[in-house]
Amino acid sequence: MSFHLNSRNILDTIEMIEKYRLDIRTVTMGISLLSCTRSTMEETCRAVHDRVVTQAARLVEVCESIEAELGIPIVNKRISVTPVALITAGVEGNPADVARALDKAAKEVGVNFIGGYSALVEKGATTSEKALIRSIPEALSETDVVCSSVNIATSRAGINMNAAAQMGRVIKEAAELTKDRSAIACAKLVVFANSVGDNPFMAGAYHGIEEPDAVVSVGVSGPGVVDRALGNLSGATLDQVAEEIKKAAFKITRAGQLVGDMASERLGVPFGIVDLSLAPTAEQGDSVAHILEHMGLDQVGTHGTTAALALLNDAVKKGGMMACSRVGGLSGSFIPVSEDKGMIDAVRSGSITMDKLEAMTAICSVGFDMIALPGETSAETIAGMIADEAAIGVMNHKTTAVRVIPVPGAGPGDEVNFGGLLGYAPIIPVNQVGNGEFIRRGGFIPAPVHGFRN
């Protein structure tokens, strides 16, 4: 009996890989840089480079050996580091030099992205954090694989509206500096509320100060596996749908934990977490939106979409947490417009709008993600989007984020291609009614009363 069950599990896994696009979306090594601060920026950059290259020297090699051994594709090998604004505190010079050192180190070890060019400013910014935020457009336009994030709000601290306003300007400047490359710098920049230090997914990954010197975490994928689970459920009730999603999430998470355990042992660093997030791609058969449509929606964006997403998000978490005791990161469902074929089609048809996307972000893992905006969208409008998403996160004690790309010279109806996993997207129309006076008020939106739990 045991042999029969094990054989069935093996065959199920093979089928998930070959037919339903099961993969491990990322194995991410978190590396602490707290020991890298030196008296000059040049020495600090050298220490950062050497630390990353030494710690991650075997990351890609080990991941490729696990791929070959298990037959499970590991799509990305990535690194996250301590928020750089902490490392450059008290060091004179341009923090973008550290971004260039990180870019060089990441390329030497062969990873796809390195995250952590970050600042945490929900209660205000230090001199170092202010300098890093000002340098983000330069850092992202002059590097290839460095990713940046800024946390501007928490449920405990409220929303730093000065930072929200500044990030609107930073995003516009980053877009302008890379306008000949579809404003690609903005695709590597996330503005968070309630960010977490163990997120393995880019562009928002950084290595939290509460983490050990080094750790390895796994981000699973598997929208195709969940979608397949719904294929035989014609006429089923929604609670039956939820049960099938839980079973599929259990299998996906088991695969992720196995890869994480193997990578941890072979790299000699602790195993961190499995992030359960369903991370789609723009390829057919790998769409979160299509899962919602297979529940019975004619197209994602119609009424009922947010309820369907709530069911999916909850079932994925329940199934995954039964499979692994070390669940973390964001762990839910991603709805990045440019990285999901169903979302792309819904924007093209007009079925989904910014307003509906905002409603969905109250449920999903993140927020406004990989959305291409008209180039004329103002910094104040983008700051308003950041504030709205932060408010959803702060009031609901969840992580929310904004990763939007105002594409210079583009307008609604145009399309932009970011390449690779970042996909492609139609430019979505944006409400152009002014909000400048509200944004210019600055200051802080206080934390909600239920944020003071003690």
Secondary structure, 3 states (H helix, E strand, C coil): CHHHHHHHHHHHHHHHHHHHCCCEEEEEEEECCCCCCCCCHHHHHHHHHHHHHHHCCCHHHHHHHHHHHHCCCEEEEEEEECCHHHHCCCCCCCCHHHHHHHHHHHHHHCCCEEEEEEEECCCCCCHHHHHHHHHHHHHHHCCCCEEEEEEEEECCCEEEHHHHHHHHHHHHHHHHHCHHHCCHHHHHEEEEECCCCCCCCCCCCCCCCCCCCEEEEEEECCHHHHHHHHCCCCCCCHHHHHHHHHHHHHHHHHHHHHHHHHHHHHHCCCEEEEECCECCCCCCCCCHHHHHHHCCCCCCCCCCHHHHHHHHHHHHHHHHHHHCCCECCCCCECCCHHHCHHHHHHHHHCCCCHHHHHHHHCCCCCCEEEEEEECCCCHHHHHHHHHHHHHHHHHHCCCEEEEEEEECCCCCCCEEECCHHHCEEECCCCCCCCCHHHHHCCCEECCCHHHCCC
